[in-house]
Amino acid sequence: MLAFFKGLGVGLLCLLLFLAGVIFNVEFLKNNSNELHFSTDLSVKMPIKADSFTASIEFYSNENLSKKLILTNEDKESIDSSFKSIFERVKNNGICVEKEYTLKPHFAQKDSFKLPMGQRLEASLDCEFKEMEIFDNLFKDILKEIEKSEFIAVSNPKIHPKISPLILEENEKILNKELISKAYSLESVYSIDLNKTCTLKSIRTNSMKDRKPIQNFNKEQEQVLNALIGFTCK
């Protein structure tokens, strides 16, 4: 009989705890039914300005040299003298690294025979600089040397803007400030739209770690910072 009353007591206790939990949940939901939580995407951007440039200059045989079957010692000395002048100017400028020129006969294959067709000349410069004016002046001097040569031609430079990780990091600081300012300004916008008091609760931005230099970018390219922002409205 005692066991029966003990079991009945435990059952009643469990029932009371269950009812208390239901009442608590109902009251909790009732008190929080007007609270709204949501997230939205936000992005800010700014133009990227290059802080340096890379360029390549290619030298090759002009029409005269490409059809010249035999080179005299005087011809070879003329070509060598031209490149010495060009490379000396490049060395003094300090923004380019030259690759030694190569000069060799060019042959065409016909009926298992190699027929001399002319001369093949190859040389190049790899350059990196911060100011276009410095490079432009160097290239003008190179063109003057080329104009005096009977055998050498030069291509138009291929110039590519370059952005260092430092520039990206500085831009990111600016974008972070702008994004935070925009996020807080949305509190009043959502408060009016929803007729509630909305508060910014979280900002999760995309990661920009392991930055690497950006090369070959479009002049209109922009740096973008995206974020997921969370709000609570009561």
N, C-alpha and C positions, 0 to 999 in steps of 0.2 A: 504493500500500500504506500509505503514511504517512497519507494522507487517511482510509483505512478505520479505522485505529487511533484517529485523532483523533475521528472520528464515534462510534466505539464508546465512547470515554472520556466524551464529552459525554452520550451516552445513559445510561451507568451513573451519571453524576453526577446527572442529572435523576431517575433512578429512586431513588437514595439520598435526594434532597431530598424526593421525594414520600412515601417511607416514613417519613422523619423527621417530616413534617407530620402524617401519619396518627397516628403514635405520640403526638405532642404533643397533638393534638385529643382522642384517647382518654383520655390522662392528665388533660387539663384538665377534660373532662366528668366523669371519674371523681371528681376532687377537688371538683367543684362540683355534683354530682348531688343533694346533700342541701340545697342552698341554695334558698330559696323567696322569690320576690318577688311582692308583690300590693299592690293599692290598694283603698281603701274610702272611702265618703262619710261625712262627719261634719258635723253642724250644731249650732249653739247659738243660743239666742234669749233675748230679754228684753222685758218690756212697755215700750211707748213712752209717755212722759208729755209732754203738750203743754207748751210754754213760753210760748205766747201763744194768743189767740183772735181771730177776726173775727166781726162781726155786722152785720146789716142791719136797719133799722127802716123800715117803710113807713107813711106817713100817707095817708089817703083820706077821701072824703066819707062822713059818717054818713048814716043814713036821712033825716034832716031836710033836710040840704043836697042830697042826691041828688034830692029831689023838689021843691026850691024853685025856682020858675020865674024869679023876679026877686029879685035881691039889692039891698038898699038900701045906701047908703054906710055906714050904721051896721053892717050885717052884714059888709061888707068890712073895715071897721076892726077889728071884733071878731076876725075870722080873722087879720088881719095882726098884731094885738097878741098873739094866742096864739103865733104862730110866732116873733115877736120874743123872747118870753120863753123859748120852748123853745131857740131857737138861741143865745141868750145863755148859757143854762145849759150847753149843749153846748160852746160856746167856752171857758167857764171850766174845764170838765172836761178838755178837750184830747185825748180819745181818739176823737172822731168828726168826720167831715167832712160838712157838710150840703149838700144840693142844694136850691136855691131852690124854693119851692113854686110850683105853677101852678094857677090857678083859671079855669075857662072853662065856658061853657054846654054842656050835653049835649043832643044832638038825636037824634030818631028819624026815619028815612026812611019816608014814607007817600005813595003816589001822586004821586011826583016832588016832594013837598014835605018840607021839614025842620020837624018839630014839636018845640018845646022840651020837654024832659023834666025838666030839673033842672040841677044844677051838678056838675062833675067837679073834684075836688081831688086833686092828686098832690104828694108830697114824700117825701124819703127821707134816711136817715143811714147812712153807711158807717163802721164802727167797728173799731178794732184795739186790743187791750189785753192785759195780762198777768195782771191780777187780776180775777176774776169779781165780787168785792164792789164794785169801783169802777163797773163797768158796771151792776150791779143797782141801786145807789144812783141813778145817772143815770136809769135807766129808771123808777124809782119817782117821781122828780121830773117826768119827762115825763108820766106817767099823771095826776099831780095837775093839770097844766095842761090835759090832755085832758078831765078830769072837769068843768072849769069852762067848757069850750067847748060851744056849741050845735051846732057844725057839723063838728067834726073827730073822726075815729076813727083808731086806730093798731093795727097788727098786732102779734102776738107776735114778739119778735126771733128771727131765725134765726142761731143761734150755732154756729160751727164751730171746733173745736180746730185748732191749727197747730203744726207742728214745724219748727224751724229747722235748717239744715245743721250748725250747731255742736253741737246736741244729738245728731244722728246720728253725728257724728264722735267725740264723747265716748263714746257707746254702743258704737261700733265698737272702741274701744280696750279697753273692758271685755270685749267678746265675744271679741276676739283672745286675751286672756290666758286666758279660760275655755276656748277651743278648744284652745290649745296644751297646757294642763293636762290636758284630756280625752284629747288625742292621745297624750301620753306615758303616761298611765295605761293605755292599751290595750296597751302593750308587755308588761306582765305578764300581761294577759288572754290575748293571743294566744300568749305563751310557754307558758302552762299548757295551753291548748287544743290546741296543736300539738306540745307536748313538744319545743320548740326554744327557742333564744335569739333573741327577736325585737327588732329595733331600728327606731325611727322614722327614716325617711330623708328624707321630703319632706312639705311642707304647701303646698298651692296653694289659696288662698282666692279667693272670687268678688270681682270688682272693685266697689267702692262709690264710684267717682270721679264727678265732676260731680253732687254731691248737690244736690237742690233741696228747698225747703220742702215738707213733706207737709201737705195740707189735706184736710178732710172725711174724716178717718180714723175708724174705729170705735174706741170707748174700749178695747176688748180687743185692739186691733192690737198686733202684736209686731214687733220688729226681728230679723231672722234673718241669721246669717252661716254660709254653707256653705263646705265645703272638701273637697278630694280629698287624702287622706293615704296615703303610701306606706310600706310596711314591708319589711324584709329579715329572714328567719328562717334560722338555721343550726343 
